[in-house]
Amino acid sequence: MEVHEKRRTFTNSGTAGSRAGSHDSEDKGPEEKEKPNFALSGKLTEEANKVNGVVIKYAEPPESRKPKRRWRLYPFKGYQALPTMYIHRQSCYLIGRDRKVCDLPIDHPSCSKQHAALQYRLVPYEREDGTAGKRVRPYIIDLESANGTFVNNKKIDTKKYIELLEKDVLKFGFSSREYVLLHENSKEDEEDDDVVDEKGGGTAPSNGASGNARSKREPSE
């Protein structure tokens, strides 16, 4: 199975309004990178973040988008294939043991109640002709879990967005289950259907530019 060595990380805030002031003048020097904000500010915020009486510790960022590409997770327990998980119908999927709030439940006792989140984000990238564009990409973020989240058997940093690529393998805690990320057109990956057409505001094919851009994993600004 192909393993991607380079890993693209982001520390953008996970709460609404986090990108305010991002266009300040250049004389202020390098901007400090923002990190996902897991803190609750007041009773109103706490109540707004409740689902089925449970406080949700993660909030989607402003760049959250629902993908057009039909991504899927293929779970395996050893050599046994488990039912496919379809993960293209929402912009975010909460992962953990708490079935009251989690979209993708994982029942292993080593996993946290709210362990991680799979988040689709609209991020900038450089086209083959050197111009700037935007596209929707899947990311994983560990929500300060007790025993960690792993991408291709490497433990990722907590509270940081890690870009996921096709064929990446996810593991959670000490569970032996592996989740392979693919999409419905994995065998015919000629075009990227999650590239944004800035004129029309939708998505459009990128004429094969996605393959080179994915392999580079350039950090976004």
C-alpha positions in Angstrom: 0.0 0.0 0.0 1.4 3.4 -0.9 2.5 5.5 2.0 2.9 9.3 1.7 5.9 10.5 3.6 5.4 14.3 3.5 2.6 15.6 5.6 0.8 18.9 5.2 -0.1 20.5 8.5 -2.3 23.5 9.3 -3.0 25.3 12.6 -6.0 27.4 11.5 -8.6 28.2 14.1 -11.6 25.8 14.4 -14.1 28.5 15.4 -16.1 31.0 13.4 -14.5 34.4 12.9 -11.0 33.1 13.3 -9.7 34.6 10.0 -10.7 38.2 10.9 -7.7 40.5 10.5 -5.7 38.2 8.3 -5.0 41.0 5.8 -3.2 43.4 8.2 -0.5 45.6 6.8 2.9 44.0 6.2 4.8 46.3 8.7 3.5 44.2 11.5 6.0 41.4 10.8 5.3 37.7 10.6 1.8 36.7 11.7 1.5 34.2 14.4 -0.2 31.0 13.3 -3.6 30.5 14.7 -4.5 27.2 16.4 -7.8 25.5 16.6 -9.8 26.9 19.5 -11.4 24.3 21.7 -12.3 26.7 24.5 -15.9 27.5 25.3 -16.7 31.2 25.9 -19.7 31.6 28.2 -22.9 29.7 28.8 -24.5 30.7 25.5 -21.6 29.3 23.5 -21.8 26.1 25.6 -25.5 25.7 24.9 -25.0 26.3 21.2 -22.4 23.6 21.0 -24.5 20.9 22.6 -25.9 18.0 20.7 -28.2 15.5 22.5 -27.1 17.2 25.7 -23.4 16.6 25.0 -21.0 19.6 24.6 -19.1 19.3 21.3 -15.5 20.1 21.7 -14.9 20.9 18.0 -16.2 23.7 15.8 -15.9 23.8 12.1 -13.6 26.5 10.6 -14.8 29.3 8.2 -13.3 27.5 5.2 -15.4 24.4 5.9 -17.0 23.0 2.7 -18.9 20.0 1.6 -17.0 18.0 -1.1 -18.3 17.1 -4.5 -15.9 14.2 -4.7 -17.4 11.0 -3.2 -14.8 10.1 -0.6 -15.1 6.8 1.3 -13.4 5.0 4.2 -12.8 1.3 3.8 -12.4 -0.3 7.3 -10.3 -3.4 7.8 -9.9 -5.6 10.9 -6.8 -7.6 10.0 -7.7 -9.1 6.6 -11.4 -8.8 7.2 -13.1 -6.0 5.2 -15.9 -4.2 7.1 -18.8 -2.2 5.7 -17.8 0.9 3.7 -18.2 4.3 5.2 -19.5 7.0 2.8 -18.1 10.3 4.0 -19.0 12.9 1.3 -22.5 14.0 2.5 -21.2 16.4 5.2 -18.5 18.9 5.5 -17.3 17.4 8.8 -17.5 14.0 10.6 -16.9 13.7 14.3 -15.1 10.5 15.2 -15.2 8.9 18.7 -16.8 6.5 21.2 -19.8 8.7 22.1 -22.5 7.5 19.7 -24.8 10.3 20.9 -22.8 12.9 19.0 -20.2 11.1 16.8 -20.9 10.6 13.0 -18.3 7.8 12.7 -18.4 5.8 16.0 -15.3 3.8 17.1 -16.0 1.5 20.0 -12.5 0.5 21.1 -11.9 1.4 24.8 -8.6 3.1 24.0 -10.4 5.7 21.9 -11.8 8.9 23.3 -15.4 9.9 23.4 -14.6 12.7 20.9 -11.4 11.5 19.4 -10.9 13.2 16.1 -12.7 15.1 13.3 -12.5 14.5 9.6 -12.9 18.0 8.1 -13.3 19.1 4.4 -11.7 22.6 3.9 -11.5 25.0 1.0 -7.7 25.7 0.7 -5.5 27.5 -1.8 -3.1 25.8 -4.2 -0.9 26.6 -7.1 -2.0 25.4 -10.6 0.5 24.0 -13.1 0.6 27.3 -14.9 1.6 29.1 -11.6 -1.7 30.8 -10.9 -3.5 30.5 -7.6 -6.6 28.5 -7.2 -8.7 26.9 -4.5 -10.0 23.4 -3.9 -11.7 21.3 -1.3 -9.5 18.8 0.5 -10.0 16.3 3.4 -8.2 16.8 6.7 -7.9 15.0 9.9 -7.5 16.7 13.3 -6.9 15.0 16.6 -9.1 16.4 19.4 -6.6 16.0 22.2 -7.4 12.3 22.4 -5.9 10.1 25.1 -4.1 7.7 22.8 -3.6 9.5 19.6 -4.6 9.4 15.9 -2.3 7.8 13.3 -1.9 8.4 9.6 0.1 5.7 7.8 1.2 4.4 11.2 2.6 7.8 12.3 1.1 9.6 15.2 0.0 13.1 14.3 0.2 16.2 16.4 -2.9 17.1 18.3 -5.0 20.1 17.4 -3.4 20.4 13.9 -5.1 19.9 10.6 -3.3 17.2 8.6 -4.2 16.9 4.9 -5.3 13.4 3.8 -4.4 11.9 0.5 -6.0 9.1 -1.4 -4.9 5.7 0.0 -3.9 7.1 3.3 -4.5 4.8 6.3 -6.1 6.0 9.5 -5.9 4.4 12.9 -7.3 5.5 16.3 -5.9 4.8 19.7 -4.8 1.2 20.2 -7.5 -0.2 17.9 -6.3 -2.7 15.3 -8.8 -1.4 12.8 -7.5 0.4 9.8 -9.5 2.9 7.6 -8.3 3.3 4.0 -9.3 6.6 2.3 -10.4 6.3 -1.3 -13.0 7.8 -3.6 -15.4 6.4 -6.2 -13.1 7.3 -9.1 -9.8 6.2 -7.6 -9.0 4.1 -10.6 -9.6 7.0 -13.0 -8.1 9.9 -11.1 -7.6 12.1 -14.2 -9.5 15.1 -13.0 -10.0 16.9 -9.7 -13.7 17.5 -9.2 -13.2 19.6 -6.1 -11.3 22.5 -7.7 -13.3 25.7 -7.3 -14.3 27.7 -10.4 -13.8 31.2 -9.0 -15.8 32.8 -11.7 -18.9 30.7 -11.2 -18.4 29.9 -7.5 -18.7 26.1 -8.1 -16.3 23.4 -8.8 -14.7 22.4 -12.1 -12.3 19.8 -13.5 -8.6 20.8 -13.3 -7.4 19.0 -16.4 -5.2 16.6 -14.5 -3.5 19.3 -12.3 -4.5 17.6 -9.1 -2.0 14.7 -9.3 1.1 17.0 -9.3 -0.4 19.3 -6.7 -1.3 16.5 -4.4 2.2 15.0 -4.4 3.8 18.3 -3.5 1.6 19.1 -0.5 2.5 22.8 -0.3 1.4 24.5 2.9 -1.4 27.0 2.4 -1.1 30.5 3.6 
